[in-house]
Amino acid sequence: MPFSIWTLDIAREQSPTLDHLFQFASFTQDAGYDALGLYFEHRFAFECTPWAHGVGSVTPRMITRLQEEFPSLQIVPFINLLGHFEGFIYTEEGKVYREELLSGLQACPSCPEFVALCEQMIDETIALFKSPLIHIGADEAGQLGACPKCQARMAGQAEDEKAWLYAQHFGPLAQRVVDSGRRPGVWGDMFLSHPTALDAMPKETLIFDWQYHKGVAETAPTFTERGFDVIACPTLHVWNAPWMHIEKTEENVRTVCQDARDLDLAGVCISTWECGLFGAYDTLLPAIRWAKSAIDSPETSGGIVESYAMESAEAGRWAKIMGEDLEALGETFAHTGIRSSIKARFLLYGNPFLLWMHHAEELCGPRGTEALALLEQALFVAPGEAEKGVTLFVRSAIEFVRLAEQARIEYGKGQPDAAVGMLAPTRYLFETLENVANRTHSRIGGSLADVERCRAVRKHVETVMHRLRQYGHRELGYLPAFEIITNPRFMPHDQASWWLINKWANQ
C-alpha cells in the first residue's frame, strides 16, 4: 500500500486551535491516512520569526500536544524556504528578504541573512517535529534572478543560470535535513523546469510531483530515473471553484493515484488549497475521505457525491448541486485553472463592483437565474451551518451583481437616489456574510481575513452610495462612468482617470 498523506493548507488564513487540530488529526487517522501534513508558510510561530506571528498562528506547544495525542499518526511539517514566502516579506521586518518590491511571493536566495534564517527554520522544525519527513517547500520560485544581486551572482555560472542559483540554495538546505537524520521533501515543479538543479540534491530527497490537471506518468520519471523517490500529488479542485469542482477532482485524483501504482511510486499526497474566501474545511472532509479510497483502489472507488450521501441524503444532494450542477451552467461557474472569479472579484480585491463589471450580463441573465434556483435548492438541503455558509456566499455574489446592475441603470437615467436605494440592501448582505465568516472561524479555525473583507467591502459600498448622492446629478459637470465612480481610486474632477491610464496604476 503506498504511503498516504493529506495536507491541510493552514497558510491561506486558517487559524486552527488545538481542538481544531485534534479534530483534523482524528479525521485523518479514521480515514486511514498514514500522515497529516501541516502546510504552514508564515502561519507557524517560529522562534526565529517573532515579528511574523499573526493572530491565530500554530504554536510549538500545539504541535507538541498534537504529537502526544496522536503518536501513531505522522504529523509532517511543510515549511517554505524561498517561494511562498510572502507572509514574511510583506511585514516590516521581513521585507529585507524580498526578491522584488511589492511583487510576487519570493525571497532572495542571494541574501545571506535569508539563508541563515532558512537554516534556523529547519533546525527549529527538526527539533520540534518527530516525523522522519521534513518538507522544505521549493515550489513556484518564478522570480529567480529578478534582483540585481541574484543576476550578478548567477551570471555565467551555468548554461541554465537559474537552475544553478536554485541548486545553490536548496542543495545545502536539503543536506542539512539529511545530516540531522531526517528525510527532506521538496515540491517538484521547479526541477521540471530546471532539471540540472537535481544534481545538487541529496538522493534521500523525496520529490512531491504535483499535477493538478493531469497525471504524473510523464513527469515522475524525470525524478525516478535519476534515483529519487516520488510522492504523487493530486488535489481537490477548491481554489478554482465557488465550492469544489467534483468531476475534475475525481479525474485528477484517480489518474494520479493510478499512475502512482503503475510507476510504483513512494506514495500519494492529497492537497486542499485555499479555504479562505469562504471555503470551509468541514465541508470537504467526505471528499478527503473519498480520496483515500482512490489511493487504495483508483479503479473501484465510488464517487465523491456518493461519499457525501453516506453522511446523509441531504449532504449528497447538496454536494451534487454545489459541485456538479453549478459547474454545468458554464462561464463563471465552469472549471478553470485559476482562482474562482467569484471569490476574487466579489471579495478578495476589496471592490465587489468588479464582479458586476465583468459578469453583469451573465449573472443578470438566464444563467444567473438558473444559478440562484440551484442555490435555493442547496440551501434547502444543506445539512449544516458549514454548507449553508458556503452556499450563502455564492448566492450573495449573484444577488450583489443584480442589485448593482439595477443601480447602474438608475444612475445612468439620472436617478442617483434610486440607485442608492438599489445598493442599500447590500449592506445587510455583507453583514450576514461577516457573521458566516465569524462562525466559520469559531467552528473550524477559518479565515479572519474574510471577516475583515466583509467589513471592508461593505464600507466601500457605503462610500459608493455617498458618491452617487454627491455627484449623481452631474455636480462635476460630467457623469463619471459607473465602473469609474465605483472604483476605490475614483477622484472627483479627474475626468480622464489618470490613476487608471498610468503605467503604475496597480502599484
C-alpha positions as CSV (number, residue, x, y, z in Angstrom):
1,M,0.0,0.0,0.0
2,P,1.5,3.4,-1.0
3,F,2.3,6.0,1.7
4,S,-0.7,8.3,2.1
5,I,-0.8,11.8,3.4
6,W,-3.4,14.6,3.4
7,T,-2.0,18.1,3.6
8,L,-4.0,20.8,5.4
9,D,-3.4,24.3,4.0
10,I,-3.1,26.4,7.1
11,A,-1.2,29.1,5.3
12,R,-4.2,30.6,3.5
13,E,-5.5,32.4,6.5
14,Q,-6.6,29.4,8.6
15,S,-6.3,29.8,12.4
16,P,-6.9,26.3,13.9
17,T,-7.0,26.0,17.7
18,L,-5.5,22.9,19.3
19,D,-9.0,21.4,19.4
20,H,-9.4,22.0,15.7
21,L,-6.1,20.3,15.0
22,F,-7.2,17.4,17.2
23,Q,-10.4,17.2,15.0
24,F,-8.3,17.2,11.8
25,A,-5.9,14.6,13.1
26,S,-8.7,12.3,14.4
27,F,-10.4,12.5,11.0
28,T,-7.1,11.8,9.1
29,Q,-6.5,8.7,11.3
30,D,-10.0,7.5,11.0
31,A,-9.9,7.9,7.2
32,G,-6.9,5.6,7.0
33,Y,-4.2,8.1,6.1
34,D,-0.6,7.5,7.3
35,A,0.1,11.1,7.8
36,L,-1.3,14.6,8.2
37,G,0.7,17.3,6.5
38,L,0.5,20.8,8.0
39,Y,1.3,23.4,5.3
40,F,2.4,26.5,7.2
41,E,4.3,29.2,5.3
42,H,4.0,32.1,7.8
43,R,1.3,30.6,10.0
44,F,3.7,28.8,12.4
45,A,5.3,30.6,15.3
46,F,9.0,30.0,14.7
47,E,11.1,31.3,17.5
48,C,13.4,32.9,14.9
49,T,10.5,34.9,13.4
50,P,8.7,36.6,16.3
51,W,7.9,39.5,14.0
52,A,5.7,37.3,11.8
53,H,3.4,35.6,14.3
54,G,0.0,36.6,13.0
55,V,-3.0,36.2,15.3
56,G,-4.0,32.5,15.4
57,S,-0.7,31.1,14.2
58,V,0.1,27.5,15.2
59,T,2.5,27.3,18.1
60,P,5.2,24.8,19.0
61,R,3.2,23.9,22.1
62,M,0.2,23.0,20.0
63,I,2.4,20.7,17.9
64,T,3.8,19.0,21.0
65,R,0.3,18.3,22.3
66,L,-0.8,17.1,18.9
67,Q,2.0,14.6,18.6
68,E,1.4,13.4,22.1
69,E,-2.3,12.8,21.4
70,F,-1.7,11.0,18.1
71,P,1.5,9.1,18.4
72,S,0.7,6.7,15.6
73,L,-0.1,9.4,13.1
74,Q,2.8,11.1,11.3
75,I,2.5,14.9,11.6
76,V,4.5,16.2,8.7
77,P,5.7,19.8,8.6
78,F,5.6,21.7,5.3
79,I,7.7,24.9,5.5
80,N,8.7,27.3,2.8
81,L,12.2,28.5,2.2
82,L,12.1,30.6,-1.0
83,G,8.9,30.7,-2.9
84,H,5.6,31.3,-1.0
85,F,7.5,33.4,1.5
86,E,5.0,36.3,1.0
87,G,3.7,36.2,4.5
88,F,7.1,37.1,5.8
89,I,8.3,39.6,3.1
90,Y,5.2,41.7,3.4
91,T,6.0,42.5,7.0
92,E,8.2,45.5,8.0
93,E,10.9,43.3,9.5
94,G,10.7,40.7,6.8
95,K,10.8,42.9,3.8
96,V,14.7,42.9,3.8
97,Y,14.5,39.3,2.5
98,R,12.3,40.1,-0.6
99,E,13.4,39.5,-4.1
100,E,11.4,42.4,-5.5
101,L,9.5,45.4,-4.2
102,L,5.7,44.7,-3.9
103,S,5.8,41.9,-6.4
104,G,5.3,38.2,-6.1
105,L,5.9,35.8,-3.3
106,Q,9.6,35.0,-3.3
107,A,12.5,35.8,-1.0
108,C,16.1,36.4,-2.3
109,P,18.4,33.4,-2.3
110,S,21.4,35.7,-2.6
111,C,20.6,37.4,0.7
112,P,22.9,35.9,3.4
113,E,20.5,36.8,6.2
114,F,17.7,35.0,4.5
115,V,19.8,31.8,4.0
116,A,20.7,32.0,7.7
117,L,17.0,32.3,8.6
118,C,16.2,29.3,6.5
119,E,18.8,27.3,8.4
120,Q,17.2,28.4,11.7
121,M,13.7,27.5,10.5
122,I,15.0,24.0,9.5
123,D,16.7,23.5,12.9
124,E,13.6,24.5,14.8
125,T,11.4,22.3,12.7
126,I,13.6,19.3,13.2
127,A,13.8,19.9,17.0
128,L,10.0,20.0,17.3
129,F,8.5,17.6,14.8
130,K,9.0,13.8,15.2
131,S,8.2,13.0,11.6
132,P,11.1,11.4,9.7
133,L,10.0,13.6,6.7
134,I,10.7,17.4,6.8
135,H,9.2,19.2,3.8
136,I,11.2,22.3,2.9
137,G,9.0,23.7,0.1
138,A,10.9,24.8,-3.0
139,D,7.9,25.4,-5.3
140,E,6.9,28.3,-7.5
141,A,10.2,30.2,-7.4
142,G,9.3,32.1,-10.6
143,Q,11.3,35.2,-9.6
144,L,14.7,33.5,-9.7
145,G,17.3,36.0,-10.9
146,A,15.0,39.0,-10.7
147,C,17.1,41.2,-8.4
148,P,20.4,42.7,-9.3
149,K,22.3,40.7,-6.6
150,C,21.0,37.4,-8.0
151,Q,21.7,38.4,-11.6
152,A,25.3,39.3,-10.8
153,R,25.8,36.1,-8.7
154,M,24.5,33.6,-11.3
155,A,25.9,35.3,-14.4
156,G,28.0,32.8,-16.4
157,Q,27.8,30.1,-13.8
158,A,26.0,27.5,-15.9
159,E,24.0,27.1,-19.2
160,D,20.9,27.3,-17.0
161,E,21.8,30.1,-14.7
162,K,18.5,29.9,-12.8
163,A,19.0,26.2,-12.2
164,W,22.4,26.9,-10.7
165,L,21.0,29.6,-8.4
166,Y,18.2,27.4,-7.3
167,A,20.5,24.5,-6.7
168,Q,22.9,26.6,-4.7
169,H,20.1,27.5,-2.3
170,F,18.2,24.2,-1.9
171,G,21.0,21.7,-2.2
172,P,22.7,22.7,1.1
173,L,19.3,23.1,2.9
174,A,18.2,19.6,1.9
175,Q,21.6,18.3,3.0
176,R,21.1,20.0,6.4
177,V,18.0,17.9,6.8
178,V,19.8,14.7,5.8
179,D,22.6,15.4,8.2
180,S,20.1,15.6,11.0
181,G,19.0,12.1,10.3
182,R,15.7,13.1,8.6
183,R,14.5,13.0,5.1
184,P,13.9,16.2,3.1
185,G,10.8,16.6,0.9
186,V,10.5,19.2,-1.9
187,W,7.9,20.1,-4.5
188,G,8.9,19.0,-8.0
189,D,7.8,21.8,-10.3
190,M,11.0,23.9,-10.3
191,F,13.0,20.8,-11.1
192,L,10.8,20.0,-14.0
193,S,11.6,23.5,-15.4
194,H,15.3,23.3,-14.4
195,P,16.3,19.6,-14.3
196,T,20.0,20.3,-13.8
197,A,19.3,21.5,-10.3
198,L,18.6,17.9,-9.3
199,D,22.4,17.4,-9.5
200,A,22.7,19.3,-6.2
201,M,20.0,17.4,-4.3
202,P,20.9,14.5,-2.0
203,K,19.4,11.3,-3.2
204,E,17.5,10.9,0.1
205,T,15.3,13.8,-1.1
206,L,11.6,12.9,-1.6
207,I,10.1,14.7,-4.6
208,F,6.5,15.7,-4.4
209,D,5.3,15.8,-8.0
210,W,2.2,17.9,-8.0
211,Q,0.0,17.7,-11.1
212,Y,-3.5,19.1,-10.7
213,H,-4.7,18.9,-14.3
214,K,-3.2,15.6,-15.4
215,G,-1.5,12.5,-14.2
216,V,2.2,12.1,-13.3
217,A,3.0,9.4,-15.9
218,E,5.1,11.9,-17.9
219,T,6.7,13.9,-15.1
220,A,7.5,11.4,-12.3
221,P,10.1,9.5,-14.4
222,T,12.2,12.7,-14.6
223,F,12.9,12.1,-10.9
224,T,12.7,8.3,-10.6
225,E,15.2,7.8,-13.5
226,R,17.6,10.0,-11.5
227,G,17.2,7.8,-8.4
228,F,14.8,9.9,-6.4
229,D,11.7,8.6,-4.7
230,V,8.4,10.4,-5.7
231,I,5.2,11.2,-3.9
232,A,2.4,11.8,-6.5
233,C,0.2,14.8,-5.6
234,P,-3.3,15.4,-6.9
235,T,-5.7,18.0,-5.4
236,L,-9.3,18.8,-4.6
237,H,-10.3,21.5,-7.1
238,V,-11.4,24.0,-4.5
239,W,-9.3,27.2,-5.1
240,N,-10.8,27.5,-8.6
241,A,-14.4,26.8,-7.8
242,P,-17.2,28.5,-5.9
243,W,-17.0,25.4,-3.7
244,M,-15.4,22.4,-5.4
245,H,-15.3,21.0,-9.0
246,I,-16.2,17.4,-8.3
247,E,-15.7,15.9,-11.8
248,K,-12.2,17.4,-12.2
249,T,-11.3,16.4,-8.7
250,E,-12.3,12.8,-9.3
251,E,-10.5,12.7,-12.6
252,N,-7.3,14.2,-11.2
253,V,-7.2,12.1,-8.1
254,R,-7.9,8.8,-9.8
255,T,-5.4,9.5,-12.6
256,V,-2.6,10.4,-10.3
257,C,-3.3,7.5,-7.9
258,Q,-3.3,5.1,-10.8
259,D,-0.1,6.5,-12.2
260,A,1.4,6.2,-8.7
261,R,0.6,2.5,-8.7
262,D,1.7,1.8,-12.2
263,L,5.0,3.5,-11.6
264,D,5.4,2.0,-8.1
265,L,5.9,5.4,-6.6
266,A,6.5,6.0,-2.9
267,G,3.1,7.4,-2.2
268,V,0.3,9.9,-2.7
269,C,-0.3,13.3,-1.1
270,I,-3.8,14.7,-1.3
271,S,-3.7,18.5,-1.1
272,T,-6.5,21.0,-0.5
273,W,-5.6,24.6,-1.2
274,E,-7.2,27.9,-0.2
275,C,-10.1,27.6,2.1
276,G,-10.1,31.3,2.7
277,L,-12.6,33.3,0.7
278,F,-15.5,31.5,2.3
279,G,-14.2,28.0,1.9
280,A,-14.8,25.7,4.9
281,Y,-12.7,22.7,5.6
282,D,-15.5,20.9,7.3
283,T,-17.4,20.8,4.0
284,L,-14.5,18.9,2.4
285,L,-14.0,16.0,4.8
286,P,-16.2,13.5,2.9
287,A,-14.2,14.3,-0.3
288,I,-10.9,13.8,1.5
289,R,-12.2,10.5,2.9
290,W,-13.1,9.5,-0.7
291,A,-9.6,10.4,-1.9
292,K,-8.1,7.8,0.5
293,S,-10.3,5.2,-1.1
294,A,-9.0,6.3,-4.5
295,I,-5.4,5.9,-3.2
296,D,-6.2,2.4,-2.1
297,S,-8.1,1.4,-5.3
298,P,-8.3,4.0,-8.1
299,E,-10.4,1.8,-10.4
300,T,-13.0,0.7,-7.9
301,S,-13.5,3.6,-5.6
302,G,-17.0,5.2,-5.8
303,G,-17.7,8.9,-6.4
304,I,-17.4,12.0,-4.3
305,V,-21.1,12.6,-4.2
306,E,-21.6,9.0,-3.1
307,S,-19.2,9.7,-0.2
308,Y,-21.3,12.7,0.9
309,A,-24.5,10.7,0.5
310,M,-23.1,8.2,3.0
311,E,-23.2,11.1,5.5
312,S,-26.9,11.8,4.7
313,A,-29.1,12.1,1.6
314,E,-29.2,15.8,2.1
315,A,-25.4,16.0,2.1
316,G,-25.2,14.1,-1.1
317,R,-27.8,16.3,-2.8
318,W,-26.0,19.4,-1.6
319,A,-22.7,18.2,-2.9
320,K,-24.1,17.4,-6.3
321,I,-25.7,20.9,-6.6
322,M,-22.7,22.8,-5.5
323,G,-20.0,20.6,-7.1
324,E,-21.7,19.4,-10.3
325,D,-24.9,21.3,-11.2
326,L,-23.4,24.8,-10.8
327,E,-20.4,23.9,-12.9
328,A,-22.7,22.6,-15.6
329,L,-24.0,26.1,-16.1
330,G,-20.7,27.1,-17.6
331,E,-19.0,30.5,-17.9
332,T,-18.3,31.9,-14.4
333,F,-19.1,28.5,-12.8
334,A,-17.0,26.4,-15.2
335,H,-13.8,24.7,-14.3
336,T,-10.6,26.7,-14.9
337,G,-7.0,26.5,-13.8
338,I,-7.2,29.8,-11.9
339,R,-8.8,31.1,-8.7
340,S,-12.5,31.4,-8.9
341,S,-13.6,34.8,-10.4
342,I,-16.5,34.9,-7.9
343,K,-14.1,34.6,-4.9
344,A,-11.6,37.0,-6.3
345,R,-13.8,39.8,-7.8
346,F,-16.5,39.7,-5.2
347,L,-14.3,39.7,-2.1
348,L,-10.5,39.3,-2.5
349,Y,-9.8,42.6,-4.2
350,G,-11.9,44.7,-1.9
351,N,-14.2,46.0,-4.6
352,P,-17.3,43.8,-5.3
353,F,-18.2,46.0,-8.2
354,L,-15.5,44.2,-10.1
355,L,-17.8,41.2,-10.2
356,W,-20.6,43.3,-11.6
357,M,-18.2,44.9,-14.2
358,H,-17.0,41.6,-15.6
359,H,-20.1,39.4,-15.1
360,A,-23.2,41.5,-15.1
361,E,-24.5,40.4,-18.4
362,E,-24.1,36.8,-17.5
363,L,-25.3,36.9,-13.9
364,C,-28.3,39.2,-14.6
365,G,-29.4,36.9,-17.4
366,P,-30.8,33.3,-17.6
367,R,-27.6,31.7,-16.3
368,G,-27.8,33.8,-13.1
369,T,-31.4,32.9,-12.7
370,E,-30.6,29.2,-13.0
371,A,-27.8,29.5,-10.6
372,L,-30.0,31.2,-8.0
373,A,-32.6,28.5,-8.4
374,L,-29.9,25.8,-7.7
375,L,-28.6,27.8,-4.7
376,E,-32.0,27.9,-3.2
377,Q,-32.2,24.2,-3.5
378,A,-28.8,23.8,-2.0
379,L,-29.8,26.0,1.0
380,F,-32.9,23.9,1.5
381,V,-31.0,20.6,1.7
382,A,-27.7,21.9,3.3
383,P,-27.1,19.5,6.2
384,G,-25.4,22.0,8.4
385,E,-24.1,25.5,9.1
386,A,-20.9,24.9,7.1
387,E,-22.7,24.0,3.9
388,K,-25.2,26.9,4.4
389,G,-22.4,29.4,4.7
390,V,-20.7,28.3,1.5
391,T,-24.0,28.5,-0.3
392,L,-24.9,31.9,1.0
393,F,-21.6,33.3,-0.2
394,V,-22.2,32.2,-3.8
395,R,-25.8,33.4,-3.7
396,S,-24.8,36.7,-2.2
397,A,-22.4,37.3,-5.0
398,I,-25.1,36.9,-7.7
399,E,-27.5,39.0,-5.7
400,F,-25.0,41.8,-5.4
401,V,-24.3,41.8,-9.1
402,R,-28.0,42.1,-9.9
403,L,-28.6,44.9,-7.4
404,A,-25.5,46.7,-8.7
405,E,-26.8,46.4,-12.3
406,Q,-30.2,47.9,-11.2
407,A,-28.2,50.7,-9.5
408,R,-26.3,51.4,-12.7
409,I,-29.5,51.7,-14.7
410,E,-31.0,54.2,-12.3
411,Y,-27.7,56.1,-12.2
412,G,-27.5,56.3,-15.9
413,K,-31.1,57.7,-16.0
414,G,-30.1,60.5,-13.7
415,Q,-31.8,59.0,-10.7
416,P,-28.9,58.7,-8.1
417,D,-31.3,58.4,-5.1
418,A,-33.0,55.4,-6.8
419,A,-29.5,53.9,-7.5
420,V,-28.6,54.3,-3.8
421,G,-31.9,52.6,-2.9
422,M,-30.8,49.6,-5.0
423,L,-27.5,49.3,-3.2
424,A,-28.8,49.8,0.3
425,P,-29.7,46.1,0.8
426,T,-26.2,45.0,0.0
427,R,-25.0,46.4,3.4
428,Y,-27.1,43.7,5.1
429,L,-25.8,41.1,2.7
430,F,-22.2,41.8,3.8
431,E,-23.2,41.9,7.5
432,T,-24.7,38.4,7.0
433,L,-21.5,37.2,5.3
434,E,-19.4,38.7,8.1
435,N,-21.4,36.6,10.6
436,V,-20.9,33.5,8.5
437,A,-17.1,34.1,8.4
438,N,-17.0,34.6,12.2
439,R,-18.9,31.3,12.8
440,T,-16.5,29.5,10.3
441,H,-13.6,30.9,12.3
442,S,-15.0,29.6,15.6
443,R,-16.2,26.3,14.2
444,I,-13.2,25.1,12.3
445,G,-10.5,27.8,12.5
446,G,-11.4,29.6,9.3
447,S,-10.2,32.9,7.9
448,L,-10.2,36.0,10.0
449,A,-9.3,37.9,6.9
450,D,-12.8,37.0,5.4
451,V,-14.4,38.8,8.4
452,E,-12.4,41.9,7.6
453,R,-13.0,41.6,3.9
454,C,-16.7,41.7,4.5
455,R,-16.4,44.9,6.6
456,A,-14.1,46.5,4.0
457,V,-16.4,45.8,1.0
458,R,-19.4,47.0,3.0
459,K,-17.6,50.2,3.8
460,H,-16.7,50.6,0.1
461,V,-20.3,50.1,-0.9
462,E,-21.3,52.9,1.5
463,T,-18.6,55.1,0.0
464,V,-20.1,54.5,-3.4
465,M,-23.5,55.3,-2.2
466,H,-22.2,58.6,-0.9
467,R,-20.5,59.3,-4.2
468,L,-23.7,58.7,-6.1
469,R,-25.6,61.2,-3.9
470,Q,-22.8,63.7,-4.2
471,Y,-22.0,63.5,-7.9
472,G,-25.0,61.7,-9.5
473,H,-26.7,64.9,-10.6
474,R,-23.6,66.0,-12.7
475,E,-22.3,68.2,-10.0
476,L,-18.8,67.7,-11.6
477,G,-20.1,68.9,-14.9
478,Y,-20.0,65.3,-16.2
479,L,-21.3,62.0,-15.1
480,P,-18.5,59.5,-14.3
481,A,-19.0,56.0,-15.7
482,F,-20.5,53.7,-13.2
483,E,-17.4,51.5,-13.3
484,I,-15.3,54.6,-12.5
485,I,-17.4,56.0,-9.7
486,T,-17.5,52.6,-8.0
487,N,-13.7,52.2,-8.2
488,P,-11.8,52.7,-4.9
489,R,-9.4,55.1,-6.7
490,F,-12.1,57.4,-8.1
491,M,-11.1,61.0,-7.8
492,P,-13.6,63.9,-8.4
493,H,-12.5,66.3,-11.2
494,D,-10.0,63.7,-12.6
495,Q,-12.3,63.2,-15.6
496,A,-9.6,61.4,-17.5
497,S,-8.9,59.0,-14.7
498,W,-5.2,59.3,-14.8
499,W,-4.9,56.8,-11.9
500,L,-6.1,54.2,-14.4
501,I,-4.1,55.0,-17.5
502,N,-0.7,55.5,-15.8
503,K,1.6,52.5,-16.1
504,W,2.0,52.4,-12.3
505,A,-1.8,52.1,-11.8
506,N,-1.5,48.8,-10.0
507,Q,1.2,49.7,-7.6
